[in-house]
Amino acid sequence: MKTALITGAGSGFGLEVAMRLAEKGFDVIASVEIYAQVQTLKREAAARGVGLRVEKLDVTDEGDRRKALGWDVEILVNNAGVLEGGSVVDIPAANMRREFEVNVIGPLLLTQGIARQMVKRGRGRIVWVSSREGINVNPFTGIYSASKHAVEAIAETMSLELREFGIEVATINPGPFLTGFNDRGFETWKSWEDEPSERLFDYSKLAFPRAQFDPEPVYATMTAVAAGEVDTYRNLEPKSMIPETKANIEAVWDKKIKDGLGTRPPSLQKSYEMKPETPAAVDPGP
C-alpha cells in the first residue's frame, strides 16, 4: 500500500506526518481545508525537498469528499479536527454542531466511501486520529472530548466490521502537545454568537489546563502507524501518560455523585492557573 491521504495536513500533526511519509517513499496526498493553504503547503514541501500532492479537501463538504473517491486511496489518515474550548453549559449550538461535523460526521462520510473501495481491493489501512480526551475528560474540553469519544466508538466498531475484508484500523491518541491547537481552542469563545452575560465562566481568565509536550513522539508514532510499521490498535502519546489515563478510567467506578459538591475541582482550577503554551517540563502534575 503506497497511496496515503492525510486530512488536515495544513498544520500540526497532519503536516509533519505527510512530510515524513513522503520521505519514506509513500505517494502522499496532503489535503487542506481551504485553497489558501494549498500553495503554502507546496512551498513547505519544496523547501524540504519532499514531493507532495496537495489537494483542497474540506471533510464537511460533500463535493470535496466525492472528489477524494477518485484518488485511489490505500491508506487513510483521518487527522482533520477542531477544538472548541468552553463549558458544556456555555458553548453555543452552532459551535457544538461544527465540532461534530468536522471531527465526526465529515470524516466518517469520507471514510465510508474510501472503505468501500478498500473492500473491493481486499486491503487498506484506516488511521483515526482520536485523542487522549477520547478516553478521558477534562474541564472546558467536554464537547471536543465527546466528539473524540464518538471517534473511538466508530473506530473500534469499524475494526470489527472490516476485519474480514482485510482492512486494518488503528487509532492515535495524542495527549497535550505544543502545536498551538490546544491554545487556539481556548480562544474560540471570542467569536461566539451568544449573550456573554449568561455564561457561567469568564473565558478571558481561563487557559488550556495542562502543560504541553514536544510533539515529536506523535509525529514518529503516527508516521509509523500509517506506514504499517506498528500493529498496535490504540497508540497513546506520550506513553508516560498511559498510567494516569487508565487510572482515570477506573476511578469512575468508585466516583460518588456528591463527592466535592459545592467546591471547585483541582482539574478545573488549573485552567485559572495555567498560562498558554506552558511546556510540560514545568507541569505540576495531574
C-alpha positions in Angstrom: 0.0 0.0 0.0 1.6 3.2 -1.2 -1.0 5.9 -1.7 -1.8 7.7 1.6 -4.4 10.5 2.1 -3.7 12.7 5.2 -6.6 15.1 6.0 -6.0 18.3 7.9 -2.4 18.5 6.6 -2.2 22.3 6.6 -0.6 22.4 10.0 0.3 20.4 13.1 0.4 16.6 13.2 -1.0 16.3 9.7 1.6 18.5 8.0 4.6 16.8 9.6 3.3 13.2 9.1 2.5 14.0 5.4 6.1 15.1 5.0 7.6 12.1 6.8 5.5 9.6 4.9 6.6 11.2 1.6 10.2 11.0 2.8 9.6 7.3 3.3 8.6 6.9 -0.3 4.8 6.9 0.0 2.7 8.7 -2.5 1.1 11.2 -0.2 -2.0 13.3 -0.9 -1.8 16.0 1.7 -5.3 17.6 2.0 -6.0 21.1 3.4 -9.3 22.7 4.3 -9.1 25.8 2.1 -7.5 26.7 -1.2 -5.3 29.4 0.5 -3.4 26.6 2.3 -2.5 24.8 -0.9 0.4 26.9 -2.1 1.7 27.4 1.4 2.0 23.7 1.9 3.5 23.2 -1.6 6.2 25.7 -0.7 7.0 24.0 2.6 7.3 20.6 0.9 9.6 22.1 -1.8 11.8 23.7 0.9 12.2 20.2 2.5 12.8 18.5 -0.9 9.6 16.4 -0.5 7.2 15.5 -3.2 3.6 16.0 -2.0 0.3 16.1 -3.9 -1.6 18.8 -2.2 -5.4 18.9 -2.5 -8.2 21.0 -1.1 -10.5 18.7 1.0 -12.9 20.1 3.5 -14.2 16.9 5.1 -17.6 18.6 5.8 -18.0 19.4 2.0 -19.9 16.7 0.1 -18.3 17.7 -3.2 -14.8 17.5 -1.8 -15.5 14.1 -0.3 -16.8 12.8 -3.6 -13.7 14.2 -5.4 -11.5 12.2 -3.0 -13.0 8.9 -4.2 -11.1 9.4 -7.5 -7.7 9.4 -5.7 -7.4 5.6 -5.2 -6.5 5.9 -1.5 -5.0 2.9 0.1 -4.1 4.4 3.4 -6.4 7.0 5.0 -5.3 9.1 8.0 -8.3 10.9 9.4 -6.4 13.8 11.1 -8.7 16.8 10.4 -10.2 18.2 13.5 -11.1 21.3 15.6 -11.2 22.1 19.3 -14.0 24.2 20.7 -13.0 25.2 24.2 -15.6 26.1 26.8 -18.0 24.7 29.3 -20.6 22.2 28.0 -23.2 24.6 29.5 -21.9 27.6 27.6 -20.9 26.6 24.1 -23.5 27.8 21.5 -25.4 25.2 19.4 -23.7 26.2 16.1 -20.3 25.7 17.6 -21.2 22.3 19.0 -22.6 21.2 15.7 -19.4 22.4 13.9 -17.3 20.4 16.3 -19.2 17.2 15.4 -19.4 17.9 11.7 -15.6 18.4 11.5 -14.5 15.8 14.0 -17.0 13.0 13.4 -19.6 13.3 10.7 -17.4 14.6 7.8 -14.5 12.1 8.4 -16.9 9.2 8.8 -18.7 10.0 5.5 -15.3 10.3 3.8 -14.3 7.0 5.3 -17.4 5.2 4.2 -16.7 5.8 0.5 -13.0 5.1 0.7 -13.6 2.0 2.9 -15.9 0.5 0.2 -13.1 0.9 -2.3 -10.6 -0.7 0.1 -13.0 -3.7 0.5 -13.1 -4.2 -3.3 -9.3 -4.3 -3.4 -9.1 -6.6 -0.4 -6.7 -4.4 1.5 -6.4 -0.9 3.1 -5.4 0.9 6.3 -7.6 3.5 8.2 -6.0 5.5 10.9 -8.2 7.6 13.1 -6.5 10.5 14.9 -8.5 10.5 18.1 -7.2 12.0 21.4 -6.4 11.1 25.0 -9.7 13.0 25.5 -11.4 10.3 23.6 -10.9 8.0 26.6 -10.7 10.7 29.4 -12.2 14.1 30.0 -11.1 17.5 31.3 -13.0 20.7 32.2 -13.7 23.0 29.3 -12.9 20.5 26.6 -16.1 18.4 27.0 -17.6 18.9 23.6 -14.3 18.2 21.9 -13.9 15.1 24.2 -17.5 14.0 23.3 -16.6 14.1 19.6 -13.4 12.1 20.2 -15.4 9.6 22.3 -17.6 9.2 19.2 -14.5 8.6 17.1 -13.3 5.9 19.5 -16.7 4.1 19.2 -16.6 4.4 15.4 -13.0 3.2 15.0 -13.4 0.2 17.3 -16.6 -0.8 15.6 -15.0 -0.4 12.2 -12.1 -2.5 13.3 -14.6 -5.4 13.9 -16.7 -4.8 10.9 -13.9 -4.5 8.3 -11.6 -7.3 9.6 -12.9 -10.0 7.4 -12.3 -7.7 4.3 -8.6 -7.3 5.1 -8.8 -3.7 6.3 -6.6 -2.5 9.1 -7.9 0.0 11.6 -5.9 1.9 14.3 -6.2 5.0 16.5 -3.7 7.6 17.5 -4.4 9.2 20.9 -2.3 12.3 21.4 -2.3 13.9 24.9 -1.5 17.6 25.3 1.1 18.6 22.7 2.5 22.0 22.0 1.4 22.6 18.4 -0.9 25.6 19.0 -4.0 23.5 18.6 -5.0 23.5 22.3 -4.3 27.1 22.9 -6.3 28.2 19.8 -9.2 26.1 21.0 -9.3 28.2 24.2 -9.7 31.4 22.1 -12.8 30.4 20.1 -15.2 32.0 22.7 -14.2 35.3 21.2 -16.4 34.6 18.1 -19.4 33.0 19.9 -22.7 34.5 18.9 -24.3 34.4 22.3 -25.0 36.6 25.3 -21.8 36.9 27.3 -23.6 37.9 30.5 -25.3 34.5 30.6 -22.1 32.5 30.5 -21.1 30.5 33.6 -17.5 31.3 33.2 -15.3 34.3 32.1 -13.1 32.7 29.4 -10.7 35.7 29.4 -9.4 34.2 32.7 -9.0 30.7 31.5 -6.4 28.7 29.6 -5.9 25.1 28.4 -5.5 23.3 31.7 -2.4 21.1 31.0 1.2 21.8 30.4 2.1 20.6 26.9 4.7 18.2 25.5 7.0 18.5 22.5 5.1 16.8 19.6 8.0 14.7 18.3 6.6 11.4 19.8 3.3 11.9 18.0 5.0 12.6 14.7 7.0 9.4 15.0 4.2 7.1 16.2 1.6 8.5 13.8 4.0 8.1 10.8 4.9 4.5 11.9 1.2 3.5 12.3 0.3 5.0 8.9 3.3 3.3 7.3 2.3 -0.1 8.8 5.4 -0.3 11.0 3.3 -0.5 14.2 0.5 -3.0 14.6 -0.9 -1.8 17.9 -4.6 -0.7 17.7 -4.5 2.1 20.3 -1.5 4.3 20.2 -1.4 6.9 23.0 1.4 9.5 23.3 3.2 10.4 25.4 3.5 7.0 26.8 4.2 8.5 30.2 0.5 9.4 30.4 -0.8 5.9 29.9 -0.9 5.0 33.7 -2.8 8.2 34.5 -5.2 7.7 31.6 -6.0 4.1 32.7 -6.4 5.3 36.4 -8.9 7.9 35.3 -11.0 5.3 33.5 -11.0 3.1 36.6 -11.8 5.9 39.0 -15.2 6.5 37.6 -16.4 3.2 39.0 -15.8 4.5 42.6 -16.9 8.0 42.0 -19.8 9.3 44.1 -22.3 11.9 42.9 -21.9 14.1 46.0 -18.1 14.0 46.0 -16.8 17.5 46.4 -20.2 19.0 45.8 -20.1 22.8 46.2 -16.3 23.0 45.6 -14.1 23.7 42.6 -12.3 20.5 41.3 -8.5 20.9 41.2 -8.5 20.0 37.4 -10.8 23.0 36.8 -8.8 25.3 38.9 -5.7 24.6 36.7 -7.4 26.5 33.9 -7.2 29.6 36.0 -3.6 29.0 37.0 -2.1 27.7 33.7 -0.5 30.1 31.2 -0.9 29.4 27.4 1.8 27.4 25.7 3.3 26.1 29.0 5.8 23.4 28.3 5.4 20.1 30.1 8.8 20.4 31.8 7.1 22.6 34.4 3.8 20.6 34.6 2.9 20.5 38.3 1.1 17.2 37.8 -2.5 16.0 37.4 
